[in-house]
Amino acid sequence: MSWHLPSLSALRTFEAAARHLSFTRAAEEMHLTQSAVSRHIRALEDFLEVPLFHRIQQRLVLTPAGSAYLADIRQHLEGLQAATLKMLTKEAGGVLNVATLAAFGTKWLIPRLAHFHKLHPNVLLNLVTRSGEAELINEKFDVGIYYGEGNWKGVVSFRISSEDLVLVVAENYRPNGRQIASPHDVSSGTLLQQSKRPNIWREWFAQAGIVGVNPWAGPRFEHFYMVIQAAIAGLGCALLPEILIGDELKSGRLIAPFSARLKTQEAYYLVLTEKAVGIDSCDIFKNWILSELKYDIDN
């Protein structure tokens, strides 16, 4: 086959320049001079016979053709990088591509990865956060951490942890100058809201038998880890998954004034594509997560 392609160096330089919208920053990233970046871009434009950039009031902008070309080549450059990394690490056990919910990854998974790497140094994790359910097959992930009822199609799911929501506050949090000592005291405080879980306060107040409170009032945050930080800062009361706040409770940065838990129907799941089932690295990761969660429960 006769290939009609520009040089890989020109494509990589174009991608960097388009990402930064700056020849200077592209030059710094590529360890080139700015004039070398300009030559690469000019050569690519000559090859394609179309301008890729315009300068408008000293700003670099992509032309419509440049934007379209960037979208087309970026995924292939990423594919080339992934294929190369896969070959480079094949003898070491390969790369396991893991998509995780942001809060679970930040607050539970990442703090434990040193232990995983110590036990399994030959399995290299490529960890990516997703705010919802990652499309494992379309996005070429091997493993995902999902939250829900475990009824997703086209994947195999393993329940790894139920979700018990705990009411927590900073130790010095005093709504109206009073310490929170009972569920009724919560109604006088600020309710920290997780924007993707709008009904948890309504469920909590219903379980506590408290009426006359607007359960949707209060500042909203996109991720649970943001709610955690807001609670630590003393901004209000928070309902948080117990699995995410073990370190905060142990250190005293957050306290649970009473033992009541709000149990939900959903849970955290480890999700694999059907092709990934039985692959050694996937099984290693699954078994490690299950053992870590069991250790957390036992301790």
C-alpha positions, 0 to 999 in steps of 0.5 A, spaced: 500 500 500 502 506 498 501 511 504 499 519 502 501 522 509 504 528 512 510 526 517 508 524 524 512 530 527 508 535 523 501 532 525 504 532 533 506 539 532 499 541 529 496 537 535 500 541 540 499 548 537 491 547 536 491 545 543 494 551 546 492 555 540 500 558 541 506 556 537 510 558 543 507 553 548 507 548 542 514 549 541 516 549 549 512 542 549 515 539 543 522 542 545 523 545 539 524 553 537 518 557 535 520 557 528 521 550 527 513 549 529 512 554 524 515 550 519 512 544 521 505 548 520 507 551 514 509 544 511 502 541 513 498 546 510 502 546 504 501 538 504 494 539 505 493 545 501 488 548 506 490 553 511 489 551 518 490 557 523 488 564 522 491 570 526 486 575 529 488 581 533 494 577 535 490 571 537 491 564 534 485 561 532 483 554 528 480 555 521 474 551 520 478 546 516 483 546 522 478 544 527 475 538 523 482 536 521 484 536 529 478 532 531 480 527 525 487 526 527 487 526 535 483 520 536 488 516 531 494 520 535 491 517 541 490 510 538 498 510 536 500 512 543 496 507 546 498 501 541 505 503 542 505 503 550 501 497 550 507 494 546 512 497 550 509 494 557 507 487 554 512 484 558 511 487 564 504 485 564 500 491 560 496 497 561 489 496 565 485 502 563 480 504 568 474 509 568 472 511 575 467 516 578 471 522 580 469 522 588 471 514 588 477 515 584 480 521 588 477 519 595 478 512 595 482 509 590 488 513 589 490 513 596 490 506 596 494 505 589 501 505 592 499 498 596 496 495 589 503 497 585 507 494 591 503 487 590 502 488 583 508 492 580 507 489 573 500 491 572 500 499 570 494 503 571 491 508 566 486 512 571 481 516 568 475 520 571 468 520 568 462 524 572 457 518 569 458 511 567 463 511 562 462 507 555 467 502 556 467 499 549 466 506 545 472 509 550 476 503 550 476 502 557 477 495 560 474 496 567 470 501 570 467 504 577 459 505 576 454 507 581 447 504 580 443 498 581 447 494 577 443 493 571 447 495 565 447 492 558 453 489 555 457 489 561 459 484 567 458 488 573 460 486 580 457 489 586 463 492 590 460 496 596 453 498 598 452 506 599 450 508 606 450 516 607 452 519 613 451 526 616 457 529 618 460 536 619 466 539 621 467 539 629 467 546 630 460 547 626 455 551 630 449 553 626 445 559 630 451 558 635 449 551 637 452 544 637 448 539 632 446 534 637 440 531 634 437 530 627 432 536 629 438 541 630 440 539 622 434 543 620 437 550 622 444 549 619 446 549 612 444 543 607 450 542 602 447 539 596 450 534 591 447 537 585 447 530 581 443 527 587 438 532 589 433 528 593 438 525 598 436 530 604 429 529 602 430 522 604 434 523 610 429 528 613 423 523 611 427 517 615 428 522 621 421 524 621 422 531 620 417 535 616 417 543 615 424 543 612 426 545 605 431 539 603 433 542 596 436 549 600 443 550 600 449 551 596 450 545 590 456 542 588 458 537 582 462 532 586 462 528 592 469 530 594 467 538 593 462 537 598 467 533 603 471 539 602 465 544 603 464 540 610 471 540 612 471 548 611 465 548 616 460 551 610 454 546 613 452 539 614 453 534 609 450 527 607 456 523 604 458 516 602 461 512 608 466 509 603 469 516 601 470 519 608 473 514 612 480 518 613 476 524 614 472 521 620 479 518 623 483 524 623 477 528 626 476 533 620 469 531 620 465 528 625 458 524 625 454 527 630 449 521 631 449 514 628 443 514 623 445 512 616 441 513 610 441 506 606 440 507 598 438 502 593 444 503 589 451 501 590 458 501 587 460 496 582 466 494 578 464 493 571 468 489 565 466 489 558 465 481 556 472 481 553 475 483 559 472 478 563 478 472 565 484 477 563 489 476 568 490 484 569 482 485 570 482 479 575 487 482 579 484 489 579 477 486 581 480 481 587 484 487 589 479 492 590 474 486 593 480 485 598 481 492 600 474 493 601 473 487 606 479 490 609 476 497 610 469 493 613 473 489 618 477 494 621 
